[in-house]
Amino acid sequence: MGARIPNLKPRKATIEYLTKIQASTRFWGGLLLSLLATTSTILDRYLRSINEGFSIGFTSVLIIVGSIIAIDC
């Protein structure tokens, strides 16, 4: 394909670099997903107590973000 990463030689250096980037992306993505899940649960319970059973569907946002992260991996 002719794609390359500047300042990296093809083969082993490229593989190591991409593996490092992918691990970092998965870590931060997982951290963001857990933060979103926790915030969603807390906010959902709070809104249900105020509005007598009515709440906004924050779990759908959680599913969308999880799907986007899964596609990137």
PDB file of N, CA, C, O and CB in Angstrom:
ATOM      1  N   MET A   1       0.817  -1.199   0.000  1.00  0.00           N
ATOM      2  CA  MET A   1       0.000   0.000   0.000  1.00  0.00           C
ATOM      3  C   MET A   1       0.860   1.262   0.000  1.00  0.00           C
ATOM      4  O   MET A   1       0.396   2.326  -0.410  1.00  0.00           O
ATOM      5  CB  MET A   1      -0.929  -0.001   1.201  1.00  0.00           C
ATOM      6  N   GLY A   2       2.057   1.156   0.438  1.00  0.00           N
ATOM      7  CA  GLY A   2       2.931   2.321   0.464  1.00  0.00           C
ATOM      8  C   GLY A   2       2.752   3.200   1.693  1.00  0.00           C
ATOM      9  O   GLY A   2       3.352   4.272   1.772  1.00  0.00           O
ATOM     10  N   ALA A   3       1.935   2.766   2.658  1.00  0.00           N
ATOM     11  CA  ALA A   3       1.748   3.554   3.878  1.00  0.00           C
ATOM     12  C   ALA A   3       2.941   3.338   4.797  1.00  0.00           C
ATOM     13  O   ALA A   3       3.462   2.228   4.906  1.00  0.00           O
ATOM     14  CB  ALA A   3       0.421   3.171   4.598  1.00  0.00           C
ATOM     15  N   ARG A   4       3.364   4.399   5.450  1.00  0.00           N
ATOM     16  CA  ARG A   4       4.475   4.285   6.378  1.00  0.00           C
ATOM     17  C   ARG A   4       4.368   5.343   7.451  1.00  0.00           C
ATOM     18  O   ARG A   4       3.649   6.331   7.302  1.00  0.00           O
ATOM     19  CB  ARG A   4       5.809   4.401   5.647  1.00  0.00           C
ATOM     20  N   ILE A   5       5.087   5.127   8.529  1.00  0.00           N
ATOM     21  CA  ILE A   5       5.120   6.067   9.647  1.00  0.00           C
ATOM     22  C   ILE A   5       6.450   6.797   9.571  1.00  0.00           C
ATOM     23  O   ILE A   5       7.503   6.161   9.522  1.00  0.00           O
ATOM     24  CB  ILE A   5       4.936   5.339  11.038  1.00  0.00           C
ATOM     25  N   PRO A   6       6.414   8.129   9.561  1.00  0.00           N
ATOM     26  CA  PRO A   6       7.662   8.897   9.463  1.00  0.00           C
ATOM     27  C   PRO A   6       8.613   8.570  10.614  1.00  0.00           C
ATOM     28  O   PRO A   6       8.189   8.358  11.750  1.00  0.00           O
ATOM     29  CB  PRO A   6       7.360  10.402   9.448  1.00  0.00           C
ATOM     30  N   ASN A   7       9.890   8.533  10.299  1.00  0.00           N
ATOM     31  CA  ASN A   7      10.985   8.295  11.245  1.00  0.00           C
ATOM     32  C   ASN A   7      11.008   6.887  11.837  1.00  0.00           C
ATOM     33  O   ASN A   7      11.681   6.671  12.845  1.00  0.00           O
ATOM     34  CB  ASN A   7      10.899   9.286  12.358  1.00  0.00           C
ATOM     35  N   LEU A   8      10.313   5.941  11.259  1.00  0.00           N
ATOM     36  CA  LEU A   8      10.345   4.555  11.702  1.00  0.00           C
ATOM     37  C   LEU A   8      10.666   3.657  10.522  1.00  0.00           C
ATOM     38  O   LEU A   8      10.109   3.801   9.434  1.00  0.00           O
ATOM     39  CB  LEU A   8       9.005   4.148  12.349  1.00  0.00           C
ATOM     40  N   LYS A   9      11.573   2.732  10.766  1.00  0.00           N
ATOM     41  CA  LYS A   9      11.888   1.769   9.720  1.00  0.00           C
ATOM     42  C   LYS A   9      10.793   0.707   9.672  1.00  0.00           C
ATOM     43  O   LYS A   9      10.229   0.350  10.706  1.00  0.00           O
ATOM     44  CB  LYS A   9      13.278   1.119   9.960  1.00  0.00           C
ATOM     45  N   PRO A  10      10.494   0.207   8.491  1.00  0.00           N
ATOM     46  CA  PRO A  10       9.471  -0.842   8.382  1.00  0.00           C
ATOM     47  C   PRO A  10       9.869  -2.097   9.163  1.00  0.00           C
ATOM     48  O   PRO A  10      11.042  -2.306   9.474  1.00  0.00           O
ATOM     49  CB  PRO A  10       9.232  -1.198   6.906  1.00  0.00           C
ATOM     50  N   ARG A  11       8.921  -2.884   9.457  1.00  0.00           N
ATOM     51  CA  ARG A  11       9.014  -4.185  10.118  1.00  0.00           C
ATOM     52  C   ARG A  11       8.922  -4.056  11.635  1.00  0.00           C
ATOM     53  O   ARG A  11       7.904  -3.587  12.143  1.00  0.00           O
ATOM     54  CB  ARG A  11      10.317  -4.876   9.737  1.00  0.00           C
ATOM     55  N   LYS A  12       9.957  -4.459  12.373  1.00  0.00           N
ATOM     56  CA  LYS A  12       9.859  -4.601  13.828  1.00  0.00           C
ATOM     57  C   LYS A  12       9.578  -3.272  14.543  1.00  0.00           C
ATOM     58  O   LYS A  12       8.749  -3.232  15.452  1.00  0.00           O
ATOM     59  CB  LYS A  12      11.141  -5.204  14.367  1.00  0.00           C
ATOM     60  N   ALA A  13      10.242  -2.206  14.154  1.00  0.00           N
ATOM     61  CA  ALA A  13      10.031  -0.909  14.817  1.00  0.00           C
ATOM     62  C   ALA A  13       8.595  -0.425  14.617  1.00  0.00           C
ATOM     63  O   ALA A  13       7.987   0.133  15.530  1.00  0.00           O
ATOM     64  CB  ALA A  13      11.026   0.146  14.276  1.00  0.00           C
ATOM     65  N   THR A  14       8.071  -0.641  13.439  1.00  0.00           N
ATOM     66  CA  THR A  14       6.695  -0.234  13.158  1.00  0.00           C
ATOM     67  C   THR A  14       5.704  -1.056  13.980  1.00  0.00           C
ATOM     68  O   THR A  14       4.743  -0.513  14.526  1.00  0.00           O
ATOM     69  CB  THR A  14       6.388  -0.380  11.659  1.00  0.00           C
ATOM     70  N   ILE A  15       5.938  -2.351  14.066  1.00  0.00           N
ATOM     71  CA  ILE A  15       5.061  -3.229  14.841  1.00  0.00           C
ATOM     72  C   ILE A  15       5.067  -2.819  16.314  1.00  0.00           C
ATOM     73  O   ILE A  15       4.009  -2.737  16.938  1.00  0.00           O
ATOM     74  CB  ILE A  15       5.498  -4.705  14.691  1.00  0.00           C
ATOM     75  N   GLU A  16       6.234  -2.565  16.864  1.00  0.00           N
ATOM     76  CA  GLU A  16       6.339  -2.157  18.272  1.00  0.00           C
ATOM     77  C   GLU A  16       5.628  -0.828  18.515  1.00  0.00           C
ATOM     78  O   GLU A  16       4.939  -0.665  19.522  1.00  0.00           O
ATOM     79  CB  GLU A  16       7.815  -2.045  18.689  1.00  0.00           C
ATOM     80  N   TYR A  17       5.795   0.119  17.596  1.00  0.00           N
ATOM     81  CA  TYR A  17       5.166   1.429  17.726  1.00  0.00           C
ATOM     82  C   TYR A  17       3.642   1.307  17.693  1.00  0.00           C
ATOM     83  O   TYR A  17       2.953   1.879  18.537  1.00  0.00           O
ATOM     84  CB  TYR A  17       5.649   2.367  16.609  1.00  0.00           C
ATOM     85  N   LEU A  18       3.120   0.564  16.722  1.00  0.00           N
ATOM     86  CA  LEU A  18       1.671   0.424  16.598  1.00  0.00           C
ATOM     87  C   LEU A  18       1.074  -0.353  17.768  1.00  0.00           C
ATOM     88  O   LEU A  18      -0.043  -0.058  18.193  1.00  0.00           O
ATOM     89  CB  LEU A  18       1.323  -0.268  15.288  1.00  0.00           C
ATOM     90  N   THR A  19       1.793  -1.334  18.294  1.00  0.00           N
ATOM     91  CA  THR A  19       1.332  -2.080  19.459  1.00  0.00           C
ATOM     92  C   THR A  19       1.242  -1.169  20.674  1.00  0.00           C
ATOM     93  O   THR A  19       0.291  -1.253  21.451  1.00  0.00           O
ATOM     94  CB  THR A  19       2.266  -3.261  19.748  1.00  0.00           C
ATOM     95  N   LYS A  20       2.230  -0.300  20.837  1.00  0.00           N
ATOM     96  CA  LYS A  20       2.238   0.653  21.956  1.00  0.00           C
ATOM     97  C   LYS A  20       1.067   1.631  21.841  1.00  0.00           C
ATOM     98  O   LYS A  20       0.400   1.915  22.835  1.00  0.00           O
ATOM     99  CB  LYS A  20       3.578   1.427  21.999  1.00  0.00           C
ATOM    100  N   ILE A  21       0.819   2.138  20.660  1.00  0.00           N
ATOM    101  CA  ILE A  21      -0.279   3.083  20.436  1.00  0.00           C
ATOM    102  C   ILE A  21      -1.624   2.403  20.688  1.00  0.00           C
ATOM    103  O   ILE A  21      -2.511   2.985  21.312  1.00  0.00           O
ATOM    104  CB  ILE A  21      -0.226   3.651  18.996  1.00  0.00           C
ATOM    105  N   GLN A  22      -1.769   1.180  20.206  1.00  0.00           N
ATOM    106  CA  GLN A  22      -3.026   0.451  20.385  1.00  0.00           C
ATOM    107  C   GLN A  22      -3.302   0.164  21.863  1.00  0.00           C
ATOM    108  O   GLN A  22      -4.441   0.282  22.315  1.00  0.00           O
ATOM    109  CB  GLN A  22      -2.992  -0.861  19.595  1.00  0.00           C
ATOM    110  N   ALA A  23      -2.280  -0.206  22.604  1.00  0.00           N
ATOM    111  CA  ALA A  23      -2.454  -0.468  24.039  1.00  0.00           C
ATOM    112  C   ALA A  23      -2.867   0.804  24.768  1.00  0.00           C
ATOM    113  O   ALA A  23      -3.730   0.765  25.646  1.00  0.00           O
ATOM    114  CB  ALA A  23      -1.154  -1.032  24.653  1.00  0.00           C
ATOM    115  N   SER A  24      -2.265   1.918  24.415  1.00  0.00           N
ATOM    116  CA  SER A  24      -2.606   3.195  25.034  1.00  0.00           C
ATOM    117  C   SER A  24      -4.043   3.589  24.708  1.00  0.00           C
ATOM    118  O   SER A  24      -4.775   4.067  25.575  1.00  0.00           O
ATOM    119  CB  SER A  24      -1.637   4.291  24.570  1.00  0.00           C
ATOM    120  N   THR A  25      -4.436   3.389  23.471  1.00  0.00           N
ATOM    121  CA  THR A  25      -5.796   3.722  23.054  1.00  0.00           C
ATOM    122  C   THR A  25      -6.814   2.869  23.789  1.00  0.00           C
ATOM    123  O   THR A  25      -7.852   3.373  24.218  1.00  0.00           O
ATOM    124  CB  THR A  25      -5.953   3.543  21.545  1.00  0.00           C
ATOM    125  N   ARG A  26      -6.531   1.591  23.938  1.00  0.00           N
ATOM    126  CA  ARG A  26      -7.453   0.711  24.654  1.00  0.00           C
ATOM    127  C   ARG A  26      -7.561   1.101  26.125  1.00  0.00           C
ATOM    128  O   ARG A  26      -8.650   1.067  26.699  1.00  0.00           O
ATOM    129  CB  ARG A  26      -7.001  -0.745  24.531  1.00  0.00           C
ATOM    130  N   PHE A  27      -6.430   1.474  26.740  1.00  0.00           N
ATOM    131  CA  PHE A  27      -6.456   1.867  28.147  1.00  0.00           C
ATOM    132  C   PHE A  27      -7.320   3.109  28.344  1.00  0.00           C
ATOM    133  O   PHE A  27      -8.223   3.110  29.181  1.00  0.00           O
ATOM    134  CB  PHE A  27      -5.029   2.125  28.660  1.00  0.00           C
ATOM    135  N   TRP A  28      -7.049   4.166  27.575  1.00  0.00           N
ATOM    136  CA  TRP A  28      -7.788   5.410  27.746  1.00  0.00           C
ATOM    137  C   TRP A  28      -9.246   5.247  27.330  1.00  0.00           C
ATOM    138  O   TRP A  28     -10.130   5.856  27.933  1.00  0.00           O
ATOM    139  CB  TRP A  28      -7.135   6.529  26.940  1.00  0.00           C
ATOM    140  N   GLY A  29      -9.506   4.443  26.321  1.00  0.00           N
ATOM    141  CA  GLY A  29     -10.876   4.178  25.915  1.00  0.00           C
ATOM    142  C   GLY A  29     -11.639   3.436  26.995  1.00  0.00           C
ATOM    143  O   GLY A  29     -12.796   3.753  27.273  1.00  0.00           O
ATOM    144  N   GLY A  30     -10.998   2.448  27.605  1.00  0.00           N
ATOM    145  CA  GLY A  30     -11.629   1.707  28.693  1.00  0.00           C
ATOM    146  C   GLY A  30     -11.875   2.578  29.903  1.00  0.00           C
ATOM    147  O   GLY A  30     -12.913   2.469  30.555  1.00  0.00           O
ATOM    148  N   LEU A  31     -10.923   3.442  30.206  1.00  0.00           N
ATOM    149  CA  LEU A  31     -11.082   4.363  31.325  1.00  0.00           C
ATOM    150  C   LEU A  31     -12.246   5.324  31.072  1.00  0.00           C
ATOM    151  O   LEU A  31     -13.050   5.579  31.968  1.00  0.00           O
ATOM    152  CB  LEU A  31      -9.780   5.149  31.563  1.00  0.00           C
ATOM    153  N   LEU A  32     -12.330   5.847  29.871  1.00  0.00           N
ATOM    154  CA  LEU A  32     -13.426   6.741  29.516  1.00  0.00           C
ATOM    155  C   LEU A  32     -14.762   6.009  29.581  1.00  0.00           C
ATOM    156  O   LEU A  32     -15.753   6.560  30.060  1.00  0.00           O
ATOM    157  CB  LEU A  32     -13.209   7.328  28.116  1.00  0.00           C
ATOM    158  N   LEU A  33     -14.789   4.778  29.104  1.00  0.00           N
ATOM    159  CA  LEU A  33     -16.013   3.994  29.129  1.00  0.00           C
ATOM    160  C   LEU A  33     -16.462   3.712  30.565  1.00  0.00           C
ATOM    161  O   LEU A  33     -17.654   3.788  30.862  1.00  0.00           O
ATOM    162  CB  LEU A  33     -15.815   2.684  28.370  1.00  0.00           C
ATOM    163  N   SER A  34     -15.536   3.393  31.443  1.00  0.00           N
ATOM    164  CA  SER A  34     -15.907   3.151  32.840  1.00  0.00           C
ATOM    165  C   SER A  34     -16.383   4.436  33.517  1.00  0.00           C
ATOM    166  O   SER A  34     -17.306   4.397  34.330  1.00  0.00           O
ATOM    167  CB  SER A  34     -14.718   2.560  33.613  1.00  0.00           C
ATOM    168  N   LEU A  35     -15.777   5.553  33.198  1.00  0.00           N
ATOM    169  CA  LEU A  35     -16.212   6.837  33.733  1.00  0.00           C
ATOM    170  C   LEU A  35     -17.617   7.173  33.240  1.00  0.00           C
ATOM    171  O   LEU A  35     -18.452   7.654  34.007  1.00  0.00           O
ATOM    172  CB  LEU A  35     -15.225   7.948  33.337  1.00  0.00           C
ATOM    173  N   LEU A  36     -17.870   6.922  31.976  1.00  0.00           N
ATOM    174  CA  LEU A  36     -19.192   7.172  31.419  1.00  0.00           C
ATOM    175  C   LEU A  36     -20.248   6.267  32.047  1.00  0.00           C
ATOM    176  O   LEU A  36     -21.360   6.714  32.327  1.00  0.00           O
ATOM    177  CB  LEU A  36     -19.169   6.976  29.911  1.00  0.00           C
ATOM    178  N   ALA A  37     -19.909   5.003  32.269  1.00  0.00           N
ATOM    179  CA  ALA A  37     -20.851   4.062  32.882  1.00  0.00           C
ATOM    180  C   ALA A  37     -21.184   4.474  34.317  1.00  0.00           C
ATOM    181  O   ALA A  37     -22.345   4.432  34.724  1.00  0.00           O
ATOM    182  CB  ALA A  37     -20.272   2.636  32.864  1.00  0.00           C
ATOM    183  N   THR A  38     -20.182   4.864  35.068  1.00  0.00           N
ATOM    184  CA  THR A  38     -20.395   5.278  36.455  1.00  0.00           C
ATOM    185  C   THR A  38     -21.232   6.550  36.518  1.00  0.00           C
ATOM    186  O   THR A  38     -22.184   6.638  37.295  1.00  0.00           O
ATOM    187  CB  THR A  38     -19.051   5.495  37.166  1.00  0.00           C
ATOM    188  N   THR A  39     -20.877   7.522  35.705  1.00  0.00           N
ATOM    189  CA  THR A  39     -21.617   8.780  35.676  1.00  0.00           C
ATOM    190  C   THR A  39     -23.055   8.549  35.235  1.00  0.00           C
ATOM    191  O   THR A  39     -23.985   9.131  35.794  1.00  0.00           O
ATOM    192  CB  THR A  39     -20.933   9.784  34.743  1.00  0.00           C
ATOM    193  N   SER A  40     -23.230   7.707  34.245  1.00  0.00           N
ATOM    194  CA  SER A  40     -24.567   7.397  33.744  1.00  0.00           C
ATOM    195  C   SER A  40     -25.434   6.763  34.820  1.00  0.00           C
ATOM    196  O   SER A  40     -26.600   7.128  34.968  1.00  0.00           O
ATOM    197  CB  SER A  40     -24.479   6.471  32.540  1.00  0.00           C
ATOM    198  N   THR A  41     -24.887   5.832  35.564  1.00  0.00           N
ATOM    199  CA  THR A  41     -25.644   5.157  36.615  1.00  0.00           C
ATOM    200  C   THR A  41     -26.039   6.135  37.727  1.00  0.00           C
ATOM    201  O   THR A  41     -27.184   6.137  38.179  1.00  0.00           O
ATOM    202  CB  THR A  41     -24.825   3.998  37.198  1.00  0.00           C
ATOM    203  N   ILE A  42     -25.111   6.941  38.151  1.00  0.00           N
ATOM    204  CA  ILE A  42     -25.391   7.911  39.215  1.00  0.00           C
ATOM    205  C   ILE A  42     -26.433   8.929  38.765  1.00  0.00           C
ATOM    206  O   ILE A  42     -27.375   9.224  39.500  1.00  0.00           O
ATOM    207  CB  ILE A  42     -24.101   8.631  39.641  1.00  0.00           C
ATOM    208  N   LEU A  43     -26.265   9.463  37.564  1.00  0.00           N
ATOM    209  CA  LEU A  43     -27.205  10.458  37.055  1.00  0.00           C
ATOM    210  C   LEU A  43     -28.581   9.849  36.801  1.00  0.00           C
ATOM    211  O   LEU A  43     -29.599  10.500  37.038  1.00  0.00           O
ATOM    212  CB  LEU A  43     -26.667  11.084  35.772  1.00  0.00           C
ATOM    213  N   ASP A  44     -28.620   8.622  36.328  1.00  0.00           N
ATOM    214  CA  ASP A  44     -29.883   7.943  36.085  1.00  0.00           C
ATOM    215  C   ASP A  44     -30.667   7.751  37.387  1.00  0.00           C
ATOM    216  O   ASP A  44     -31.871   8.002  37.426  1.00  0.00           O
ATOM    217  CB  ASP A  44     -29.635   6.594  35.412  1.00  0.00           C
ATOM    218  N   ARG A  45     -30.000   7.312  38.438  1.00  0.00           N
ATOM    219  CA  ARG A  45     -30.663   7.140  39.737  1.00  0.00           C
ATOM    220  C   ARG A  45     -31.146   8.475  40.300  1.00  0.00           C
ATOM    221  O   ARG A  45     -32.230   8.559  40.878  1.00  0.00           O
ATOM    222  CB  ARG A  45     -29.712   6.469  40.734  1.00  0.00           C
ATOM    223  N   TYR A  46     -30.342   9.501  40.128  1.00  0.00           N
ATOM    224  CA  TYR A  46     -30.716  10.823  40.615  1.00  0.00           C
ATOM    225  C   TYR A  46     -31.957  11.338  39.882  1.00  0.00           C
ATOM    226  O   TYR A  46     -32.882  11.845  40.516  1.00  0.00           O
ATOM    227  CB  TYR A  46     -29.547  11.808  40.443  1.00  0.00           C
ATOM    228  N   LEU A  47     -31.983  11.212  38.568  1.00  0.00           N
ATOM    229  CA  LEU A  47     -33.126  11.694  37.795  1.00  0.00           C
ATOM    230  C   LEU A  47     -34.390  10.885  38.074  1.00  0.00           C
ATOM    231  O   LEU A  47     -35.489  11.439  38.079  1.00  0.00           O
ATOM    232  CB  LEU A  47     -32.806  11.650  36.310  1.00  0.00           C
ATOM    233  N   ARG A  48     -34.247   9.591  38.306  1.00  0.00           N
ATOM    234  CA  ARG A  48     -35.421   8.771  38.632  1.00  0.00           C
ATOM    235  C   ARG A  48     -36.017   9.183  39.977  1.00  0.00           C
ATOM    236  O   ARG A  48     -37.238   9.181  40.137  1.00  0.00           O
ATOM    237  CB  ARG A  48     -35.045   7.275  38.658  1.00  0.00           C
ATOM    238  N   SER A  49     -35.179   9.532  40.934  1.00  0.00           N
ATOM    239  CA  SER A  49     -35.708   9.940  42.248  1.00  0.00           C
ATOM    240  C   SER A  49     -36.397  11.297  42.169  1.00  0.00           C
ATOM    241  O   SER A  49     -37.358  11.541  42.898  1.00  0.00           O
ATOM    242  CB  SER A  49     -34.578   9.990  43.289  1.00  0.00           C
ATOM    243  N   ILE A  50     -35.928  12.168  41.310  1.00  0.00           N
ATOM    244  CA  ILE A  50     -36.537  13.494  41.174  1.00  0.00           C
ATOM    245  C   ILE A  50     -37.828  13.424  40.356  1.00  0.00           C
ATOM    246  O   ILE A  50     -38.833  14.026  40.735  1.00  0.00           O
ATOM    247  CB  ILE A  50     -35.547  14.472  40.516  1.00  0.00           C
ATOM    248  N   ASN A  51     -37.809  12.705  39.255  1.00  0.00           N
ATOM    249  CA  ASN A  51     -38.930  12.715  38.307  1.00  0.00           C
ATOM    250  C   ASN A  51     -39.873  11.530  38.442  1.00  0.00           C
ATOM    251  O   ASN A  51     -40.660  11.273  37.531  1.00  0.00           O
ATOM    252  CB  ASN A  51     -38.403  12.751  36.916  1.00  0.00           C
ATOM    253  N   GLU A  52     -39.819  10.819  39.524  1.00  0.00           N
ATOM    254  CA  GLU A  52     -40.720   9.706  39.795  1.00  0.00           C
ATOM    255  C   GLU A  52     -40.736   8.664  38.674  1.00  0.00           C
ATOM    256  O   GLU A  52     -41.785   8.380  38.095  1.00  0.00           O
ATOM    257  CB  GLU A  52     -42.113  10.227  40.018  1.00  0.00           C
ATOM    258  N   GLY A  53     -39.595   8.113  38.384  1.00  0.00           N
ATOM    259  CA  GLY A  53     -39.513   7.014  37.417  1.00  0.00           C
ATOM    260  C   GLY A  53     -39.083   7.410  36.017  1.00  0.00           C
ATOM    261  O   GLY A  53     -38.710   6.535  35.235  1.00  0.00           O
ATOM    262  N   PHE A  54     -39.118   8.674  35.667  1.00  0.00           N
ATOM    263  CA  PHE A  54     -38.697   9.108  34.336  1.00  0.00           C
ATOM    264  C   PHE A  54     -37.208   9.408  34.338  1.00  0.00           C
ATOM    265  O   PHE A  54     -36.709  10.072  35.246  1.00  0.00           O
ATOM    266  CB  PHE A  54     -39.497  10.347  33.882  1.00  0.00           C
ATOM    267  N   SER A  55     -36.503   8.930  33.338  1.00  0.00           N
ATOM    268  CA  SER A  55     -35.080   9.257  33.232  1.00  0.00           C
ATOM    269  C   SER A  55     -34.671   9.315  31.766  1.00  0.00           C
ATOM    270  O   SER A  55     -35.365   8.800  30.890  1.00  0.00           O
ATOM    271  CB  SER A  55     -34.218   8.221  33.994  1.00  0.00           C
ATOM    272  N   ILE A  56     -33.557   9.937  31.524  1.00  0.00           N
ATOM    273  CA  ILE A  56     -33.000  10.030  30.175  1.00  0.00           C
ATOM    274  C   ILE A  56     -32.180   8.768  29.924  1.00  0.00           C
ATOM    275  O   ILE A  56     -31.572   8.236  30.853  1.00  0.00           O
ATOM    276  CB  ILE A  56     -32.122  11.327  29.999  1.00  0.00           C
ATOM    277  N   GLY A  57     -32.155   8.285  28.692  1.00  0.00           N
ATOM    278  CA  GLY A  57     -31.482   7.030  28.368  1.00  0.00           C
ATOM    279  C   GLY A  57     -29.981   7.169  28.218  1.00  0.00           C
ATOM    280  O   GLY A  57     -29.461   7.120  27.103  1.00  0.00           O
ATOM    281  N   PHE A  58     -29.292   7.340  29.306  1.00  0.00           N
ATOM    282  CA  PHE A  58     -27.841   7.454  29.245  1.00  0.00           C
ATOM    283  C   PHE A  58     -27.178   6.120  28.913  1.00  0.00           C
ATOM    284  O   PHE A  58     -26.032   6.093  28.462  1.00  0.00           O
ATOM    285  CB  PHE A  58     -27.305   7.982  30.562  1.00  0.00           C
ATOM    286  N   THR A  59     -27.881   5.028  29.128  1.00  0.00           N
ATOM    287  CA  THR A  59     -27.301   3.730  28.787  1.00  0.00           C
ATOM    288  C   THR A  59     -27.135   3.582  27.277  1.00  0.00           C
ATOM    289  O   THR A  59     -26.248   2.862  26.818  1.00  0.00           O
ATOM    290  CB  THR A  59     -28.174   2.595  29.334  1.00  0.00           C
ATOM    291  N   SER A  60     -27.978   4.257  26.508  1.00  0.00           N
ATOM    292  CA  SER A  60     -27.814   4.216  25.055  1.00  0.00           C
ATOM    293  C   SER A  60     -26.516   4.910  24.635  1.00  0.00           C
ATOM    294  O   SER A  60     -25.856   4.476  23.691  1.00  0.00           O
ATOM    295  CB  SER A  60     -29.020   4.874  24.359  1.00  0.00           C
ATOM    296  N   VAL A  61     -26.158   5.972  25.327  1.00  0.00           N
ATOM    297  CA  VAL A  61     -24.883   6.641  25.055  1.00  0.00           C
ATOM    298  C   VAL A  61     -23.727   5.701  25.372  1.00  0.00           C
ATOM    299  O   VAL A  61     -22.736   5.658  24.643  1.00  0.00           O
ATOM    300  CB  VAL A  61     -24.758   7.948  25.879  1.00  0.00           C
ATOM    301  N   LEU A  62     -23.854   4.960  26.445  1.00  0.00           N
ATOM    302  CA  LEU A  62     -22.842   3.984  26.831  1.00  0.00           C
ATOM    303  C   LEU A  62     -22.669   2.910  25.754  1.00  0.00           C
ATOM    304  O   LEU A  62     -21.544   2.533  25.427  1.00  0.00           O
ATOM    305  CB  LEU A  62     -23.215   3.336  28.169  1.00  0.00           C
ATOM    306  N   ILE A  63     -23.769   2.423  25.210  1.00  0.00           N
ATOM    307  CA  ILE A  63     -23.706   1.407  24.161  1.00  0.00           C
ATOM    308  C   ILE A  63     -23.054   1.963  22.900  1.00  0.00           C
ATOM    309  O   ILE A  63     -22.248   1.278  22.269  1.00  0.00           O
ATOM    310  CB  ILE A  63     -25.111   0.883  23.841  1.00  0.00           C
ATOM    311  N   ILE A  64     -23.385   3.176  22.530  1.00  0.00           N
ATOM    312  CA  ILE A  64     -22.805   3.792  21.332  1.00  0.00           C
ATOM    313  C   ILE A  64     -21.301   3.961  21.482  1.00  0.00           C
ATOM    314  O   ILE A  64     -20.549   3.622  20.568  1.00  0.00           O
ATOM    315  CB  ILE A  64     -23.461   5.150  21.052  1.00  0.00           C
ATOM    316  N   VAL A  65     -20.855   4.478  22.616  1.00  0.00           N
ATOM    317  CA  VAL A  65     -19.416   4.673  22.842  1.00  0.00           C
ATOM    318  C   VAL A  65     -18.683   3.337  22.855  1.00  0.00           C
ATOM    319  O   VAL A  65     -17.592   3.221  22.298  1.00  0.00           O
ATOM    320  CB  VAL A  65     -19.173   5.420  24.166  1.00  0.00           C
ATOM    321  N   GLY A  66     -19.283   2.323  23.493  1.00  0.00           N
ATOM    322  CA  GLY A  66     -18.675   0.996  23.514  1.00  0.00           C
ATOM    323  C   GLY A  66     -18.549   0.414  22.122  1.00  0.00           C
ATOM    324  O   GLY A  66     -17.553  -0.238  21.809  1.00  0.00           O
ATOM    325  N   SER A  67     -19.543   0.640  21.288  1.00  0.00           N
ATOM    326  CA  SER A  67     -19.493   0.138  19.907  1.00  0.00           C
ATOM    327  C   SER A  67     -18.411   0.845  19.101  1.00  0.00           C
ATOM    328  O   SER A  67     -17.715   0.211  18.307  1.00  0.00           O
ATOM    329  CB  SER A  67     -20.855   0.319  19.222  1.00  0.00           C
ATOM    330  N   ILE A  68     -18.268   2.122  19.294  1.00  0.00           N
ATOM    331  CA  ILE A  68     -17.237   2.882  18.570  1.00  0.00           C
ATOM    332  C   ILE A  68     -15.847   2.403  18.989  1.00  0.00           C
ATOM    333  O   ILE A  68     -14.970   2.237  18.141  1.00  0.00           O
ATOM    334  CB  ILE A  68     -17.386   4.411  18.835  1.00  0.00           C
ATOM    335  N   ILE A  69     -15.642   2.183  20.272  1.00  0.00           N
ATOM    336  CA  ILE A  69     -14.341   1.691  20.745  1.00  0.00           C
ATOM    337  C   ILE A  69     -14.065   0.306  20.179  1.00  0.00           C
ATOM    338  O   ILE A  69     -12.934   0.010  19.796  1.00  0.00           O
ATOM    339  CB  ILE A  69     -14.296   1.655  22.291  1.00  0.00           C
ATOM    340  N   ALA A  70     -15.085  -0.544  20.123  1.00  0.00           N
ATOM    341  CA  ALA A  70     -14.907  -1.905  19.605  1.00  0.00           C
ATOM    342  C   ALA A  70     -14.576  -1.897  18.123  1.00  0.00           C
ATOM    343  O   ALA A  70     -13.823  -2.754  17.660  1.00  0.00           O
ATOM    344  CB  ALA A  70     -16.162  -2.737  19.848  1.00  0.00           C
ATOM    345  N   ILE A  71     -15.114  -0.957  17.374  1.00  0.00           N
ATOM    346  CA  ILE A  71     -14.832  -0.868  15.942  1.00  0.00           C
ATOM    347  C   ILE A  71     -13.376  -0.465  15.710  1.00  0.00           C
ATOM    348  O   ILE A  71     -12.731  -0.972  14.792  1.00  0.00           O
ATOM    349  CB  ILE A  71     -15.782   0.141  15.264  1.00  0.00           C
ATOM    350  N   ASP A  72     -12.856   0.445  16.537  1.00  0.00           N
ATOM    351  CA  ASP A  72     -11.481   0.932  16.373  1.00  0.00           C
ATOM    352  C   ASP A  72     -10.442  -0.152  16.690  1.00  0.00           C
ATOM    353  O   ASP A  72      -9.336  -0.113  16.149  1.00  0.00           O
ATOM    354  CB  ASP A  72     -11.249   2.148  17.271  1.00  0.00           C
ATOM    355  N   CYS A  73     -10.771  -1.098  17.539  1.00  0.00           N
ATOM    356  CA  CYS A  73      -9.793  -2.115  17.936  1.00  0.00           C
ATOM    357  C   CYS A  73      -9.708  -3.105  16.881  1.00  0.00           C
ATOM    358  O   CYS A  73      -8.944  -4.063  16.993  1.00  0.00           O
ATOM    359  CB  CYS A  73     -10.138  -2.779  19.245  1.00  0.00           C
TER     360      CYS A  73
END
